Amino acid sequence: MKTEQQLHNTLLASRKLNMLEGEMVKNVLIELAKHTRENSDFILKENKKDLERMDSKNPKYDRLRLTEERIEGIATDIENVANLPSPNGRILKEEIRPNGLKIKKITVPFGVIGIIYEARPNVTFDVFALCFKSGNASVLKGGGDAEYSNIAIISIIKKVLKQFELDENIVTLLPTGRDETHEMLTARNYIDLIIPRGSQGLIDFVRKNATIPVIETGVGVCHTYFDEFGDVEKGREIIFNAKTRRPAVCNALECLIIHESRLSDLPTLTGKLSEKNVLIHADSKSFNILKDIYPSQLLQKATIDDYGNEFLALEMTIKTVSNLDEALAHISEYSSKHSEAIVSENAETIKKFQNMVDASSVYSNASTAFTDGAQFGLGAEIGISTQKLHARGPMGLEELTSYKWIIEGEGQVRPV
């Protein structure tokens, strides 16, 4: 089937979503979670085909890889989304004008949302669940590296839709070719919004070539600033978790900034990192502290090009500063505006950090690994928006709605 016909069918299917009852939507998603668990072996078999085509040292490998535990997590997220209230029909504003007109501002679905993404088959489940719950049809354009996984997942979703006698075109998976990418990005008559998820290169390509409104879900160059008033035990655990939990995801720590008065605590703060073979690119001051303590094969002197780098691996930088303003300046220059953190016991310092840092998520005394839709109570996420128009941070159900005005009158006409 030609791409335009697929998009047309999805547009028609999106109009039927407005008529679905909330209980039906919930039941479909609960059934999908059940089918996901029951088809775990099938999903893993198809995912293995994708993994066999990728070098295990590729930073995308971990994002591509599915496990029984991850599939269980996906199914749980689907159930969480199912049990959330619908984001549609909420009254944002309501008033009666002096002329008697009753005006309401209510939330509504976008209509058709397009997602273009790389190597992340879990996105296929997440996007469908969130779009379906928020009344949106979805057009998915996964990368060739996850082709087998995505086809398997879509087949399960469509099986559930068919079971409930719903239009299977509510979700469409486009082929992985370049022609289909161009058609998707310019399909103004069929798609209302495009959300790219992947590398900076992918995001830049979509922004430059799309004729449809785009919400950027940017890369994650995340910093943690260990302040002169920081607690060492908190700092050690936060740094370790933020860097090593899942280094290939966008909320992972890429740069530790440390106040120069606390350099003596650096061996303690970084000690656990060596257990996971984390490679450190240290500036001169921090290098001199660590050179006789941290494993030499895991320690290098930092270059200017190391800062602002999303390593997507067990690798990070260290920057020494003399005060909070220097830390803020470094973050301002190199941050991707995803997630930034401070470790400090000084309330005034924390408040200034929170006020001055320009990022979608700003932490005090906690790991940046929490920047995630499920962790924020959103059920799941469709991406982490690093821009400022419409949505910012983890995007859940509410961020997948727009609004419209409802005006009720009794024959009023506007004076000439």
N, C-alpha and C positions, 0 to 999 in steps of 0.2 A: 504494500500500500504506500502511495506517495506521502511524503511528509505533510504537505498541505492538507490532504484528506484526513490524516491522523489528527492534526491540530483542529480541523473543523469539527471532527467528531467529539473531541475533548471539550470544545466550546459548547456544543449542544448538550453534552452530558453535564456541564457545570450548571446549566440553567435548571436542571432537575434537582440539584442538591438543595436548592432553597425550599423545596417542598418536603424534604425528609424530616420526620419527627426525631427529636432528640434521643428518644429511647431506641429507635432503630439504629441511629449512628453509634450509640454506645454498644449495642448488641453486636454490630458488625465488627467493631474493634476488639471486643472481648473474644469473639470467635477467631479473629485473625491472630490474636496472641496464642490461642489454643493451637491453631494450625501451625504457627511458627515453631512451637515446642515439638509438636508431633512430626514435623518435617525437618528436624534438626540435622539428621544424618544426610538427607538430600542436600540441604544447604551447604553443609560442610564438604560434601563430596564435590559440589560445583565450585565452591570457594578454593578447594585444593587445586583445581585446574588453573585457576588464576594465579595462585601462589607459585605454582611450578614454573610459570612464565616470567617471574620476577626474581631478581637477585635478592637474597635474604638480607643483604647489607644495605639495600635501598631504604632510605628513611620512610618511604611510603609503605614498606612491607608490613609494618605493624598495624598501620591504618587499614590495610587490605585484609589482614588476617582475622578470620572469625574462629571462635572456639565455642564449646558448649556453654561455658560460663557467659561469654558475651551474648550468645543467642538468648540465654535465659534473661540477661539484662535487657535486651531489646524487647522481649515479650513482656517483661514487667513494665517497661516504659510505655508500651502500647496500652497496657491496662491502666496505667496512671493517667494517660491522656483520655482514655475512654471515660474515666470517672470524674474528670474535671467538668465544671459547668461550661455550657456553650458560651463562646465570647460574643455571639451575635445577638442583636436585638437589645443590647444594653442602652439605656437612655443616658446620654452624656450631658444633655442640656434640655431643659423644657421650660417654656414660658408662654404666657398669653400676652400678645402685643396690645397696645392701646386701641387698635382698630378691631380687636376681637379675634385675630388670627391665632390659632394654636400652633406653635412651632416646637418641633422636637428634633434633636440630633441623636441618631441612633447608629450603632455599629453594624456593619454589613461585611460580607466576604469581599475580597478583591475580585474573585471570579475564577481566573486561571493563573496559576503561579508556575513559572518555569524555573527549574533548578539544574544547573550545570555543575558537575562535581567530578573529582578524581579519587579513585582508589578506595572509596569508603562505602562498602555495600550496606553498612548500617544506616546510611543516609536514606537509602531507598525506603526502608521501613519507617524511619522517623518522619520523612517528608509526607508520605502517604497518610500516616496517622494524624499528623498535625493539620494537614490541608483538609482531609476528610472531616475531622472534628470541627474545623472552622468554616466549613461550607465551601471550600475551594476545590476545584479540580486541579490536577497537577500534571505537568509535562516534565519528564526526567531525561536528562542527557548525561549518562554516566560515562566514565572513561573506558577505553578498551582494556585497561588493566584489570577491571572488575566485571568484565562482560558476562562471564558465566554465572557469577554470583548474582548480578542484577537481574538477569533473565529468570533465574530460579526464583528469586524473591517476588518478582512481578507475577510469575505464574501462580504462586500461592495467594497473592492478594486478589488476583482476578478470579481465582477459584472461589474465594470467600464471597466476593461481590456477586458472582453468578448464583451462589447458594441462596443469597437473599434477593435474587431476581432484580439486581441493580445493574445499571449500565456499566459495563466493564471499561468504557472509555473515560470514566472518572479519573483514571490514572493511565498515562501513556509513557512508555519507555521508547525513546527514539534510538535508532541505530547509532553506532559510535563514529560514523564518518564525519569528515569536515563539512561536506555539503549540508548535512543535517544541522550542524552547529550554526552555520550561516543562516539557514532558513529559520531556525529557532530564534536567533537573536534579532531578527528583523520582522518577526511575525506580529506586527502591531495589531492586526485585525483579530488575532486569536489569543494572545497572551497579554496579561495585564501587568505582570511584574516578573523580573528575572533576578535570581539570587545565585551568584557563583560561590562555590565552596572548593577551595583548593589552594594551589600555590599562588604567589604574587604574580607570576606570569599569566596564569589563567585569569585571575581577577583583572589584571591590566588589559588583557585581550578582550574580555567581555565589556569592560567599561568603554573601550575605544570603538568597539564594533556594534554594540547593541543600539537599536533605535527604540527600545522599550525601556521604561524606567528600571534602574538597577539599584539594589541594596547591596553594598559591598560587605562581605564577611571576610575581613582582612586577616593577614598573617599575624602570628603572635610573637612579638619580640618583647617578652615580659621581664621586668626587673624586680628585684627585692632589695630595698635599702635597709641595711642594718645600722641603726642610728647609735649615737653615743650613749643613749639611754636604753638600748636594746637589752632584752633578757637573753642570755646565751643559750639556755636550754630550749627556749621557744624558737630562737633563731636557727639552731642546729636542725631541729625537726622540721621546721617550715622549709628551710633551704633544701634539705634532703628530699622531702616529699614533692616539692614543686619541680625539682630537677629530674628525679628518678622514677616517679610513679608511672608516667607514660611519656617519655621524652619526645615522642614524635607527634604529640598533639599540640594545638595552638596555645594552650594555657600553661605550658611548661616554662620553667624559669630558664632564661638565657643569659642573664647578667646579674651578678651579685655586686651591689654597691655597698661599700663599708666605710664608716667614719674612721679617719686615721687614728683617733684616740682608742679605737677598739681593735687595732691590728693584732695585738697580742692574743686576742681571742680567735683569730682566724684559723689556727690549727684545730680548735674545737669545733668551730662552725662548719669546717669542710671535712673533718675527719671521716665521717660516715660515707662521704662521696667516693672515697677510694675503694670502698667495699663493692661499689657498683662500677668501678673502673671509669669514673667520670674524668674526662680530659679537661684540664683547666688552662685557660689562656689568661695569665695574670699580668697586671701592670707592674711596673718596677718595684713599687713599695710592697705590694702583696707577694710578689715573686720572691723577694728577699726574705720574707717571713716564712714562706712555705718551702723554699728550695732544699732545706735539710730535713724536712719533715714529711711532706707529701711525696708519694712515689715519683721519682724523676721521670719515668717514662710517661707519666700522666700530667706533667707540668710543662708548660711552654710560656715564653714571654708573649704578651699580647701585642698585636699590631693594630693600627687604626682601623684596618678593614675587618677586624674581628668584632668590633662593636656594631650593634645594629643588625647582627646576623641571626637569623632563625636557624639554629643548627639542626633541629629535628633529630637529635641524637644525644648520647651521653657526653655532652660537651657544653662548656659555658665559659663566660668571661668574668673577670673581677676588676672593678674600678674603685680606687681609693679616692675619697673626697675629704675636704677639711671642714665642711659644714653642710647644712640642709640645702642651702641655696645651690651649692655645687651639684648636689645629688639631683635636685629638681632640674637643673640645666642639662645634665647628662640625659635624664629621662626625656626631657623635651626634645633633645636633638635626635635620640635614637629609638624612641618608643614607636610602636605601631599602633598605639592607642587601644590596645586590647585589655590587658590586665597589669596593674602595678601594685606593689605592696611595700609597706614599711613595717619594720619590727622596732618598736619603741615603747617605753613605759611613760613617756612624757606626753600628757594630753594636749598641750599647746602645739608641740611638734607634729603630732598626729593630725590635729585639726588643720594645720597649715598644709601638710602633705595632701590631705583629702581635698582641700579647697583648690590647691594649685596644680595638681596633676590632671592632665587632660587625657582621660582614658575611659573606656566604657565601664570598667569595673576597677574600683580602688579599694585595696585591702589594708587593714591594720592588724598585725599579729595573727595572720592566717595565710595559708598557702593559696597561691593563684590557681592551683589545680581545681578549685571549687567553681571556676567560671564555666558553668555547664547548665543547660536548661533544666535537667532533672534535679540537680543540686539546688537550683534556685526555686524549686517548687513549681516549675512550668510543665512537668510531665516528661517532656523531651524538648529538643530544640531543632530549629531548622537552620541554625547558623548563629555565629556571634557577629553582630553588626558593629563595625568600628567607625561608622560614619555617624552623622548627627541628624539627618533628616528622617523623620517617621519613626525609626527604631534604632536603639543602641543597646549593645550587650546581647545576652542570650535572647533569641527570638522564639517565643512560644505562641500560644493561641491568640493572645490579644494583639500581638504584632502582625498577625496574618489577617487583620481586619482593617477596613477603612471606615468611613461613615457616610451617611447621607442625611439630608434634612427632610422631615415629614411636616407638611403644612396643611392644616385643616381649617376650612373656612365655612361661612354660611352665606356666600354670595358676594363677599367683599370684592371691590374693584379699586384699583389704585387711581387717585385723582390725577388729572392732567397737570 
